[in-house]
């Protein structure tokens, strides 16, 4: 079975569209259509129902899909393992914005010093999105907030975080929660906390992808936010805000897949990250 045909099949199935699948693969639409027909001919089954709104998997397509995903993942994993058979040449790293802000630079410097020939690739996203990418083999390791407690994930290291609620010192804050982006666990935890504390209030949610701007908005009384104390100190807001220590378990966890552990596992486990 042709691996490239399976990759095309998976992309079309995921996007439910020949044109969108072609766009993701940087292929022409006619090329993708031809490859799907080749795969269908080799298997002897139609894999998609063609509709005016796109494509839908047939019964045969639904049966093939999990096998196709597994085959592609296993081949990519084997290819990477063979390339890195003696040492890790590439490390794909995911990180939350908070971890990126306060410690990823130090992590990069240390890795670069100890593994000069290793190439690094980075993705900065919310914890939930990073976990999803890790589970789909798009990342080797990820720094996330809170223990994911997932059966397929392994914790390599833990960094203790001092999580605090920040508010304006001399103003009653507006009912707005500031966070980095959707999927940010800080916002999810803060929403739950505030709903328990002030059940009569409805909080507006605002995403701002700049921590210093969030802190300035909080200082002005436009709302509240949840941060690691290190970030507040980094931007010199420790004396400018009302700070309340929280008991949330939002420590930073360095994680990987259990079946996709980096070759520098021991190095990462013993690394002092705080």
N, C-alpha and C positions, 0 to 999 in steps of 0.2 A: 504494500500500500504506500503510495507516494506521500511523503511527509508534507511537501509543499501544498498538495491538494487538500490535505486535512487542515492546514493552517488557513487556507482560503475558506473552507467549509465552516470552521469555527468563527471566523470574523463575520461572515455573512449571517450565521445563526445568532451571534451576539447582537448585531446591529439590526437584524430583521430586515435587511435591505441589501440588494446587490450593489447599488450605487454608494451607500455609506461604507460597506465592506471594502469596495474598491478604493475609496478615498483613504481609509485607514491603512491599506496595504500599499498605497501609491501605485496601484494598477489601474488600467483602463477598465471601464465597466464590461466591455466585450471580452477582455481577458479573463475577468472573474467568472463571467457567464460560461465561457468555454471550459474553464477548469472545473466548475461545478458539474457540467455535463460529462466531463471526462471521469470524474469520481463516480457519478451516478451510473455511467456505462460500465465501469470496472466492477461495481458492486451489484449491478443488476436491479437497482431500486431507485425510484425518485426520492430525493431527500428533502425537497421543498415544494410547498404549494405556492404558486405564483398568484398574487392578488394585486389589485390597484393600489393598495397601501404598502406593498412590500412583499416579503416572503414569510412563510410560516413552516416550521418543521413538520414533515410527515411523520407517521409512526416510525418508519424506518430511520428517518433523520434523528428523531428523539432517542432511538436506541443507539445510534452511532455516536451521538454527541459526547457522552461521558467517556467513551473509549477513545475518541479522537483527542479530547483534552488530555487524558492520561498519557496517551502515546507521545504527544508533542512535548509535554512536560518532562517525561522520562528521557526523551532523546536530548532535549536541551540540557537537562541535568547531567546526563552522561557526557555530552560534549564539553560542558564547562569543567566537569571533573577531570576529563582527560587533558584539557588545556592546563589545568592547575594541578596536575598529578604530582609534581614535586613541590610546588609552593603556590600560594594564592597570588595570582597576578592581577585580579580585579575584585574589588569589593564594592557592592552596591548598597549604599547606606540611606536609610530613611530617618527623618528626625522631625519632631514637633518644632514649631516656631520658637517655643520657649527654650527648649534645649539648644536649638541653633543659636539663640541670642546670647546665652550665658556660658556655653561650654563646648560647642562643636568645633570652634577654632582651635582650642587646646587639643582636642581629640585628633584633629587633622595633623597638627604639628607633630604629635607624638607618633602617630602611625607613619608619617612621612619620614621621620627620623629612624624608626626601627625597621621599616620596610620600604626602602627607597624605590624599589622597582615596582611596587604595587600601585596600580591605578585605582582611583576612587571616583565613584559616581554618586550623586546626591539627589534626594527628593525631599522637599520640605512640605509637610501636609499635616492634617489633623491626625490624632491617634487612630481613630476608627478607619480612616482611609489608608493609613500606613499598614495597619493589621491586615486589611483586605489585600493590599499589594503584596505583602509578605506571604500570605496564604496562597497567592496565585503565582509565586516564584518570581515576582518582578523585583524583589529586593533580597539581599542576603541577610541583612540585619536591620533593626529599626529601634530607635529610641522613642518610647511611647509613655504616656502618662497613665499610671495605674497598672496593676497586674492584670493582663488579659484573661488569665485562667482558662486558656484554650487547650484542648487535648492535643492539638498539633503543634503547639508553640513551646519553645524552651527559653527559660530566663537565663541569660548569661551574666548579667550584672545588674545591680540596683543602686540608684543614687537617691539618697534621702532629700526630700524637698520640704521646705517650711512654707506651707500654703496659707495665704492670708486673704481676707476680704478687705478691699480698699474702698474708702468713701471720702467725701470732702470733709475737711476738718470743721468748718464753720458754717456749713449750709446743709439743709435737708436735701438729700439727693433725689433726683427725679427717678421715677419707676422705669429705669432703663438698665439693661444688662449689656455691658460691652464685652466682646470677645473677639478673638482673631478671625475665626471663620466657622461655618457650620461643621458639625462633627467634633468641635473642640470640647473635650471632656470638662475643662474648667467651667465652661458655660453650662453644660448639662448638670454638673454637680451643684453649681450656684443656683440654677433654676429650682432644683429640688429643695435646696436649703431654704430659699426665700419663700417658696410656696408653703412650706411648713411653718415658717416664722410669721409670715404676713399673708394669711390665706385670703384676705379681702382684696389684696392688690393684684393687678395684672401688670406684668412687666413686658415692656417693649424690648426686642432683641436687636442689637446693632452690631454688625461686624466691621471692624477696622483692622486692616492688616499692617498696623504700625503700633507697637507697644507704647512708644513715647506719646503718641497722639491719644491713645486710650487713657493713659495716666493724666494727661492734661485735661481731658474731658471730665474725668472723675474729680480732679482737683477743682474744676469749675462748677461741680455740682450737677452735671448732666446725667449722672448715673453711677453704677457700681461695677466692680469687676473682681475677679479672683486671679491671684498671681502667686508665683513663687517669690519669696522675699528677695532672692538674689536679683531678680529683674528690677524690682523697685529700687534697690540699692544701686544697681548698675546705672539707672537713669536719674539717680540722685533725687528721688521723691520720698525717701523714708521719713523725712521731717515735715513733709508738705501734706500728708494725708492721714486720715484716721485709719489705723490698721488693727484688724481683729484676727487673731490666730484661729485657724480652722483645724478640725480633726480629720479632714478628708485624707484618704489614702490615695494621693495623687503623686506618689514618688515616681521618678523616671526609671523605667525598666528597659534594659537593652535585651532585645529578644531576637530569636531566629526560629526557623522551622525545625522540628525535631528530626525530620528526614533530610534536612538541607543545612547541616551545621557547618559553619565556615572552617577552613583548615587552620585558621589562627584562633580556634576556640579557646584554648588554654590562655593565650595571650589576652583575649578579651575578658575572660573570667577574672583574671588576676589584675587587670588594669585598674588603677585608681582614677576614677572619673570625676570626683567631686572637687 
